Amino acid sequence: MRDKKRIKRILSLIEELWSQNYDMRFFQFCINFTTLINYKDSDPWFYEDDTLIKALKYRMKQLKPNKKTKERC
């Protein structure tokens, strides 16, 4: 049986990412995001939630501003 707590974890990660891309409609956000986890010959339908969580966290790290880069600006 899957852990119910994963739902809130996933939704909070989606909320944080989507709020950084707030101009996108929801399905634009979903489709754009699936390209990040949609590996060759793979279908998001079959991804387990832990794979999704890892991908969401990875994407968040990519979008966080780099302190060194910010200082140079």
Backbone as CSV, one residue per row, in Angstrom:
resi,resn,N_x,N_y,N_z,CA_x,CA_y,CA_z,C_x,C_y,C_z
1,MET,0.835,-1.184,0.000,0.000,0.000,0.000,0.880,1.248,0.000
2,ARG,0.478,2.230,-0.749,1.247,3.477,-0.847,0.953,4.389,0.346
3,ASP,1.957,5.169,0.683,1.864,6.107,1.799,1.004,7.309,1.408
4,LYS,-0.006,7.617,2.182,-0.887,8.765,1.883,-0.139,10.097,1.959
5,LYS,0.901,10.150,2.765,1.651,11.398,2.956,2.331,11.857,1.667
6,ARG,2.545,10.943,0.734,3.203,11.302,-0.517,2.387,12.323,-1.299
7,ILE,1.072,12.300,-1.131,0.202,13.218,-1.878,0.523,14.660,-1.508
8,LYS,0.583,14.955,-0.221,0.889,16.329,0.212,2.305,16.728,-0.174
9,ARG,3.245,15.772,-0.091,4.634,16.081,-0.497,4.685,16.464,-1.973
10,ILE,4.023,15.673,-2.793,4.039,15.937,-4.236,3.334,17.250,-4.543
11,LEU,2.184,17.460,-3.955,1.433,18.688,-4.235,2.169,19.936,-3.758
12,SER,2.861,19.849,-2.642,3.603,21.026,-2.177,4.780,21.325,-3.105
13,LEU,5.436,20.282,-3.616,6.518,20.501,-4.577,5.984,21.101,-5.872
14,ILE,4.851,20.580,-6.343,4.232,21.130,-7.554,3.837,22.583,-7.331
15,GLU,3.263,22.874,-6.167,2.863,24.254,-5.870,4.062,25.194,-5.913
16,GLU,5.154,24.774,-5.317,6.348,25.623,-5.298,6.899,25.846,-6.708
17,LEU,6.988,24.787,-7.488,7.486,24.933,-8.853,6.554,25.742,-9.739
18,TRP,5.276,25.457,-9.633,4.303,26.146,-10.486,4.241,27.631,-10.126
19,SER,4.392,27.957,-8.854,4.355,29.368,-8.465,5.559,30.130,-9.022
20,GLN,6.634,29.423,-9.322,7.786,30.058,-9.972,7.556,30.210,-11.478
21,ASN,6.565,29.508,-11.993,6.203,29.550,-13.412,4.712,29.861,-13.536
22,TYR,4.265,30.840,-12.787,2.832,31.097,-12.612,2.105,31.519,-13.889
23,ASP,2.826,31.913,-14.898,2.170,32.339,-16.127,1.701,31.149,-16.971
24,MET,2.182,29.960,-16.629,1.767,28.759,-17.365,0.410,28.278,-16.882
25,ARG,-0.348,27.764,-17.818,-1.565,27.055,-17.427,-1.146,25.710,-16.853
26,PHE,-2.035,25.071,-16.113,-1.659,23.852,-15.397,-1.138,22.761,-16.325
27,PHE,-1.855,22.493,-17.403,-1.404,21.413,-18.272,-0.158,21.792,-19.062
28,GLN,0.071,23.064,-19.297,1.345,23.478,-19.885,2.480,23.111,-18.919
29,PHE,2.251,23.438,-17.662,3.238,23.107,-16.629,3.488,21.598,-16.594
30,CYS,2.433,20.816,-16.585,2.565,19.349,-16.512,3.316,18.794,-17.711
31,ILE,2.946,19.224,-18.892,3.581,18.706,-20.100,5.043,19.132,-20.158
32,ASN,5.328,20.371,-19.831,6.718,20.826,-19.822,7.537,20.059,-18.798
33,PHE,6.923,19.773,-17.666,7.647,19.055,-16.631,7.882,17.600,-17.009
34,THR,6.943,16.980,-17.677,7.111,15.565,-18.027,8.299,15.350,-18.946
35,THR,8.690,16.368,-19.696,9.879,16.206,-20.540,11.122,15.999,-19.685
36,LEU,11.104,16.509,-18.462,12.242,16.331,-17.566,12.371,14.882,-17.119
37,ILE,11.255,14.214,-16.899,11.323,12.844,-16.397,10.987,11.808,-17.456
38,ASN,10.614,12.256,-18.633,10.226,11.319,-19.681,11.461,10.830,-20.430
39,TYR,12.043,9.785,-19.914,13.224,9.219,-20.528,12.862,8.497,-21.817
40,LYS,13.854,8.233,-22.622,13.670,7.550,-23.897,12.913,6.226,-23.693
41,ASP,11.948,5.966,-24.560,11.145,4.739,-24.503,10.457,4.549,-23.157
42,SER,9.990,5.620,-22.581,9.362,5.549,-21.272,8.067,6.354,-21.284
43,ASP,7.154,5.995,-20.442,5.863,6.654,-20.384,5.591,7.100,-18.950
44,PRO,5.294,8.394,-18.718,5.037,8.875,-17.355,3.922,8.107,-16.640
45,TRP,3.068,7.467,-17.384,1.976,6.698,-16.785,2.513,5.662,-15.794
46,PHE,3.702,5.154,-16.086,4.260,4.067,-15.290,5.232,4.519,-14.205
47,TYR,5.476,5.824,-14.086,6.406,6.306,-13.065,5.818,6.130,-11.682
48,GLU,6.655,5.697,-10.780,6.264,5.640,-9.378,6.405,7.040,-8.789
49,ASP,5.705,7.275,-7.703,5.702,8.602,-7.098,7.073,9.012,-6.577
50,ASP,7.882,8.073,-6.131,9.216,8.446,-5.659,10.076,8.995,-6.793
51,THR,9.863,8.497,-8.013,10.564,9.033,-9.180,10.111,10.463,-9.450
52,LEU,8.826,10.703,-9.328,8.285,12.048,-9.515,8.839,13.005,-8.468
53,ILE,8.862,12.577,-7.217,9.376,13.429,-6.138,10.835,13.784,-6.398
54,LYS,11.638,12.802,-6.782,13.053,13.069,-7.083,13.189,14.073,-8.230
55,ALA,12.380,13.914,-9.255,12.448,14.819,-10.401,12.008,16.231,-10.028
56,LEU,10.971,16.342,-9.222,10.513,17.664,-8.776,11.591,18.358,-7.952
57,LYS,12.203,17.624,-7.047,13.276,18.204,-6.222,14.474,18.605,-7.079
58,TYR,14.801,17.779,-8.056,15.894,18.089,-8.968,15.613,19.391,-9.723
59,ARG,14.390,19.520,-10.215,14.011,20.730,-10.959,14.061,21.958,-10.062
60,MET,13.659,21.808,-8.804,13.705,22.935,-7.879,15.140,23.391,-7.654
61,LYS,16.061,22.437,-7.542,17.472,22.798,-7.376,17.980,23.574,-8.587
62,GLN,17.525,23.184,-9.771,17.946,23.878,-10.992,17.449,25.317,-11.010
63,LEU,16.281,25.560,-10.450,15.676,26.886,-10.520,16.076,27.806,-9.379
64,LYS,16.666,27.267,-8.329,17.081,28.111,-7.202,18.209,29.016,-7.668
65,PRO,18.116,30.316,-7.328,19.184,31.230,-7.746,20.505,30.879,-7.057
66,ASN,21.559,30.953,-7.817,22.897,30.689,-7.317,23.406,31.953,-6.638
67,LYS,23.838,31.843,-5.360,24.298,33.018,-4.610,25.481,33.711,-5.320
68,LYS,26.409,32.913,-5.844,27.566,33.487,-6.522,27.132,34.267,-7.758
69,THR,26.191,33.721,-8.510,25.704,34.404,-9.705,24.972,35.672,-9.325
70,LYS,24.203,35.625,-8.248,23.427,36.780,-7.823,24.355,37.921,-7.387
71,GLU,25.445,37.589,-6.715,26.370,38.606,-6.249,27.049,39.337,-7.410
72,ARG,27.268,38.652,-8.504,27.944,39.252,-9.658,27.057,40.243,-10.386
73,CYS,25.758,40.081,-10.290,24.829,40.932,-11.052,24.755,42.334,-10.522
